Each structure stands twice: as C-alpha cells, then as structure tokens.
C-alpha cells in the first residue's frame, strides 16, 4: 500500500462517523493528521470536559469495532488482509512503525505509523498491543497473539536471555524458550523494550555488545567483533563504517577513550587489545619481569621474546633493548637472563 492509499482508507473509515465533533475527537486522539492530543487539549478546543471527551472516544470506538466485525467499514477488510500478509512474513507480530514501514515500502512517519495502528485496532483479525514499560506499541495477528499472550512470551524470552548470561543468536534463544520458529521469537523480541540486537545476536538492552551507547562501548564491540588487536585509526574507521547510531566520532576521541577505559590494553604503538583476552597493562619491561616471575627460572632471550610477544605487539629489538638495558634484568649465562636480586 502507498501512503496515499492508507490516507484514503483513513478518510473512508472516518466517514462512517456521522458527527463532525466525534470525527474530530478520533482524529486528534489517534494523531491521524497531526500530533496526538490529550483529553484535556481536545476538551479545551471543543469546549467540553475531559471526561466527556473520554466517553465520546470510547463510545465511537466501540461502535466502529462493531461495524468492522460486520464488515461495514469500506476497505478495512482489504487493509487487514494486506497487514496479515505482511505480519506473516515478519513473524506474526511487529512494532507499529515496523509494520507501517513494511506496508508502504519506506521508513514511516509518525502520522503514517499512527494511521496503521488505528486501522489495526479496528481490524478484527489484528491485535493492537499498547505501549507500556515493557513493550513498544505493536500489532499482531489476532489468532497468534493478544495483548496478554504477547506480554507473557516477551517476559519468557527476556528471562531466558538473562539466564543465558550473554548475547546469543535468535536460534539459540528460540531453543532456550522451547519454540520451533526462530523468526517468530525474533519478531516477539523486537517488541520488547528490554532487548536489543546487533550483528545477528540478541541480548539485554543494558549489554554494550548489543546496545553500545557511548564511544567506549562501540570500541569494545568493534574489538570483540574483530577478535584481534587493532590500531586506534583502524578502530575509528570501523566505527564510522558500522551500523551504530551516532557513529561520527573523531580519531582523537577514540584514542582518548582507549586510554581511559580499563577494558582496553595498549600492546604496541597505538595498538590496543581487550584485557579479557589475557593482556595486562604495563611497559615492555613490566611484561618481561612478569614472564620471568612466572617462569621461576632463568630464560634464554629467544624464549623471553617469544613469551612477551604473546602479550605485546612490539618489535623484537624493543624487547631485547629492555632486557639488556634495564637494571632489573641480569644476564646469568650466554643469552640467558633472570631477574636481578
């Protein structure tokens, strides 16, 4: 459907309301032509009380739902059929803005989303799920989900993800909730305000790997995704080319955050890795000393170089210069060193 066709359907639907004042109330309450308005705002405009606006809205919507059941609203059945087909392709449920965008073939505006939600609320074959602290406003195929069953399944998925303890693919999550349709579980997950997805995995919205909110989190996600150390220039380029929101960051800002955050370890000239990979902060001399303490015995310089390179991305000559030039290291045999007493 085109945006124009949806607008035409809205006009046909509103035309079934006989009184102009009641059409005005419905149009303004649902934001069908402008922003949504409160009961107080509409009451002040029409010169009636807030309670009277509420009563009229409730009465008109009940009457329209009854007309929809009797297929007495021109064109509404066609809208419902198109919406059901779209929802079947998505996973039987979707956020209102997702469904609206799917129907019109482009990103929907707030008014277009409001129109789709309004028509969905009237359609007998659809369930409109109201927004609350846990879910976004969504539309489901009525025979699959009503408001109560959707809330229950969302809660079950959120609980399973918390129990898994880290982000997983939707297939793994579907398995955890014992459901054989991962696409449906993904669709239900998308309605939750507690979940987020990034790079094909789902997790709790507070987990930075699926919902990075600041530069440090985005750096962490990039390094985690790459699985290896990176120069800060490479990290900056990766963030700019990512699917993150607000990805226009300067290279200097990236470098500053790398220095501040304890999750990141400098392992070479401008090269950083994740601490969780086993890297430790410190100079090359510190790492040499740690290697020797761990060994508990003198080591040949080649063995020292080999072990240091596991945790530092530096030239071999840099390691040898530290080994030969620092007083804490003592040569005890040919090319063999130990910690000085």
C-alpha positions in Angstrom: 0.0 0.0 0.0 1.1 3.5 -0.7 0.9 6.3 1.9 -1.8 7.8 -0.2 -3.8 4.6 -0.1 -3.5 4.4 3.7 -4.7 8.0 4.0 -7.6 7.3 1.7 -8.5 4.3 3.9 -8.4 6.6 7.0 -10.8 9.1 5.3 -13.2 6.2 4.4 -13.1 4.9 7.9 -13.7 8.4 9.5 -16.5 9.0 7.0 -18.5 6.3 8.9 -18.6 8.6 11.9 -21.7 10.7 11.5 -21.0 13.6 13.8 -18.2 16.0 13.0 -17.3 16.5 16.7 -16.8 12.8 17.1 -14.6 12.6 13.9 -12.5 15.5 15.4 -12.0 13.6 18.6 -10.9 10.4 17.0 -8.6 12.2 14.5 -6.9 14.2 17.3 -6.7 11.4 19.8 -5.0 9.0 17.4 -2.9 11.6 15.6 -4.3 10.8 12.2 -3.4 14.1 10.6 -1.2 15.8 13.2 0.3 15.0 16.6 -1.7 13.1 19.1 -3.6 15.2 21.6 -4.6 14.7 25.2 -8.2 14.5 26.5 -7.6 17.9 28.1 -6.4 19.6 24.9 -9.3 18.3 22.9 -11.8 19.2 25.6 -10.5 22.7 25.7 -10.7 23.0 21.9 -14.3 21.7 21.7 -15.5 23.4 24.9 -16.3 20.1 26.8 -14.9 18.4 29.8 -12.0 15.9 29.7 -14.4 13.2 30.9 -16.9 13.9 28.1 -14.1 13.5 25.5 -13.1 10.2 27.0 -16.8 9.0 27.0 -17.3 10.0 23.3 -14.0 8.4 22.3 -14.9 5.1 24.0 -18.4 5.1 22.5 -17.3 5.9 18.9 -14.5 3.2 19.0 -16.9 0.6 20.3 -19.4 1.4 17.5 -16.6 1.3 14.9 -15.3 -2.1 16.1 -18.8 -3.4 15.9 -19.1 -2.1 12.3 -15.7 -3.7 11.5 -16.9 -7.0 12.8 -19.9 -6.7 10.4 -17.5 -5.7 7.6 -19.4 -2.4 7.4 -16.3 -0.1 7.1 -15.4 0.2 3.4 -11.9 -1.0 2.5 -11.0 -2.1 6.1 -11.1 -5.8 5.3 -8.6 -5.2 2.4 -6.2 -3.3 4.8 -6.5 -6.2 7.3 -5.6 -8.8 4.6 -2.6 -6.8 3.5 -1.4 -6.3 7.1 -1.8 -10.0 7.9 0.2 -11.0 4.9 3.0 -8.5 5.9 3.0 -9.8 9.5 3.2 -13.4 8.4 6.4 -12.5 6.5 7.8 -10.7 9.5 7.0 -13.3 12.2 3.3 -12.8 13.1 4.0 -9.7 15.2 5.8 -6.4 14.7 6.2 -2.9 16.2 3.7 -0.5 14.7 6.4 1.6 13.0 7.9 -1.6 11.5 4.6 -2.8 10.1 3.9 0.7 8.7 7.3 0.8 7.0 6.7 -2.7 5.6 3.3 -1.7 4.2 4.4 1.5 2.5 7.9 0.2 1.4 9.8 3.0 3.1 10.5 4.5 6.6 7.2 5.5 8.0 6.5 8.9 9.6 4.8 9.3 13.0 1.5 10.1 11.3 1.7 7.0 9.0 2.5 4.8 12.0 -0.5 6.3 13.9 -2.8 5.6 10.9 -1.7 1.9 10.7 -2.1 1.5 14.4 -5.6 3.0 14.3 -6.7 0.8 11.4 -5.1 -2.2 13.1 -7.1 -1.5 16.3 -10.3 -1.6 14.4 -9.5 -4.8 12.3 -10.9 -8.0 13.9 -8.1 -10.1 12.6 -5.4 -7.9 14.2 -4.4 -7.2 17.8 -3.0 -3.8 18.7 -0.7 -4.1 21.7 -0.5 -0.9 23.7 2.9 0.6 24.7 3.9 0.2 28.3 7.2 0.0 30.3 8.0 -3.4 28.8 6.8 -3.4 25.2 6.6 -1.0 22.3 3.2 -0.4 20.6 2.9 -3.4 18.3 0.5 -5.2 16.0 0.0 -9.0 16.0 -2.2 -11.4 14.1 -5.1 -11.9 16.4 -5.2 -15.7 16.2 -1.5 -15.8 17.2 -1.3 -13.2 19.9 -3.5 -11.0 22.0 -2.0 -8.4 24.5 -1.8 -10.8 27.4 -0.1 -13.7 25.5 2.4 -11.4 23.9 3.4 -9.9 27.2 3.8 -13.5 28.6 6.1 -14.5 25.7 8.2 -11.4 25.9 8.7 -12.0 29.6 9.7 -15.6 28.9 12.3 -14.5 26.2 13.7 -11.8 28.5 14.1 -14.3 31.3 15.8 -16.9 29.0 18.3 -14.3 27.8 19.1 -13.2 31.3 19.7 -16.9 32.2 21.9 -17.4 29.2 24.0 -14.5 30.6 25.4 -13.2 27.2 24.1 -12.4 23.7 23.1 -15.3 21.5 21.6 -15.9 18.1 17.8 -16.0 17.8 18.1 -19.7 17.1 19.7 -20.3 20.4 17.1 -18.2 22.2 14.3 -20.0 20.5 15.8 -23.2 21.7 16.0 -21.9 25.2 12.3 -21.0 25.3 11.4 -24.3 23.6 9.9 -22.7 20.4 10.4 -24.2 17.0 10.1 -20.9 15.0 13.1 -18.6 15.5 11.6 -15.9 13.1 8.6 -15.6 15.4 10.8 -15.4 18.5 12.8 -12.7 16.8 9.7 -10.8 15.9 8.4 -11.0 19.5 11.8 -10.0 20.9 11.7 -6.9 18.7 8.6 -5.6 20.5 10.4 -5.7 23.9 11.9 -2.6 25.5 14.4 -4.7 27.4 16.1 -6.4 24.5 18.4 -5.3 21.6 20.1 -6.9 18.7 23.3 -6.2 16.8 25.4 -8.2 14.3 22.9 -11.1 14.4 22.8 -11.7 18.1 20.2 -10.7 20.8 20.8 -9.6 24.4 19.6 -7.4 27.2 19.4 -3.7 26.3 21.9 -2.9 29.0 24.6 -5.1 27.5 27.0 -3.0 25.4 27.7 -5.7 22.9 24.2 -5.4 21.5 23.4 -1.8 22.5 26.5 0.3 22.7 25.6 3.7 24.0 28.9 5.6 24.2 32.2 5.6 22.4 33.8 3.2 24.8 31.1 0.6 24.3 31.4 0.9 20.5 35.2 0.4 20.7 34.6 -2.7 22.8 32.0 -4.1 20.3 34.4 -3.5 17.3 37.4 -5.2 19.0 35.1 -8.1 20.2 33.7 -8.5 16.7 37.2 -8.4 15.0 38.6 -10.8 17.6 42.1 -9.3 17.4 44.2 -6.3 18.3 43.7 -3.1 16.3 45.3 0.3 15.8 43.2 3.2 17.1 42.9 4.5 13.5 41.5 1.2 12.4 39.0 1.2 15.2 37.9 4.7 14.3 37.4 3.7 10.6 35.5 0.6 11.7 33.1 2.6 13.9 32.5 5.1 11.0 31.6 2.2 8.7 29.4 0.4 11.2 25.7 0.2 11.7 25.9 2.1 15.0 23.8 5.1 15.7 25.8 8.4 16.2 29.0 6.9 14.6 30.6 10.3 13.6 33.5 10.3 16.1 37.0 11.7 15.8 40.1 9.6 15.9 41.3 11.6 18.8 38.2 10.9 20.8 38.6 7.2 20.1 42.3 7.4 21.3 41.2 9.3 24.5 38.6 6.6 25.4 41.0 3.8 24.8 43.4 5.3 27.3 40.8 5.9 29.9 38.9 2.5 29.9 40.4 -0.4 31.8 38.8 -2.9 29.3 41.5 -1.9 26.7 45.2 -2.6 26.9 47.9 -0.8 24.9 50.0 -3.6 23.5 52.0 -1.8 20.8 52.5 1.7 19.3 48.8 2.8 19.0 47.7 -0.8 19.1 45.0 -1.9 21.5 43.5 -5.3 22.6 40.9 -6.4 25.1 42.0 -7.1 28.7 39.7 -10.1 28.8 41.9 -11.7 26.1 44.6 -12.1 28.8 46.5 -8.9 28.2 47.8 -6.8 31.1 48.7 -3.2 31.4 52.3 -2.2 31.8 55.5 -1.3 29.9 57.5 -3.9 27.9 59.9 -4.1 30.9 56.9 -4.9 33.2 55.9 -7.7 30.8 59.4 -9.1 30.7 59.5 -9.1 34.5 56.1 -10.9 34.7 57.3 -13.5 32.2 60.4 -14.2 34.4 58.5 -14.3 37.6 56.0 -16.8 36.1 58.9 -18.9 34.8 60.6 -19.0 38.1 63.9 -19.8 36.4 66.4 -18.1 34.0 65.2 -18.0 30.4 67.0 -17.8 27.1 66.4 -14.4 25.4 64.6 -16.2 22.4 62.2 -17.7 24.9 61.7 -14.4 26.6 61.0 -12.7 23.3 58.5 -15.5 22.3 56.6 -15.2 25.6 56.5 -11.4 25.6 55.2 -11.3 22.0 52.1 -13.2 23.2 51.0 -10.1 25.2 52.7 -7.2 23.4 52.7 -6.3 19.7 56.2 -4.8 19.6 59.5 -5.3 17.7 61.9 -8.0 18.9 64.6 -5.3 19.2 62.4 -3.3 21.6 62.2 -6.4 23.9 66.0 -7.0 23.6 66.9 -3.4 24.4 64.7 -3.5 27.5 66.2 -6.9 28.5 69.8 -5.6 28.1 69.3 -2.1 29.3 67.2 -2.3 32.4 68.8 -3.0 35.8 66.1 -5.4 37.0 67.3 -8.0 34.5 70.6 -9.8 34.9 72.5 -12.0 32.4 73.4 -15.2 34.1 74.7 -17.2 31.2 75.2 -16.7 27.5 72.0 -15.1 26.1 70.2 -16.2 29.3 68.6 -13.8 31.8 67.0 -13.8 35.2 65.5 -11.1 37.5 68.2 -9.3 39.4 68.2 -9.9 43.1 
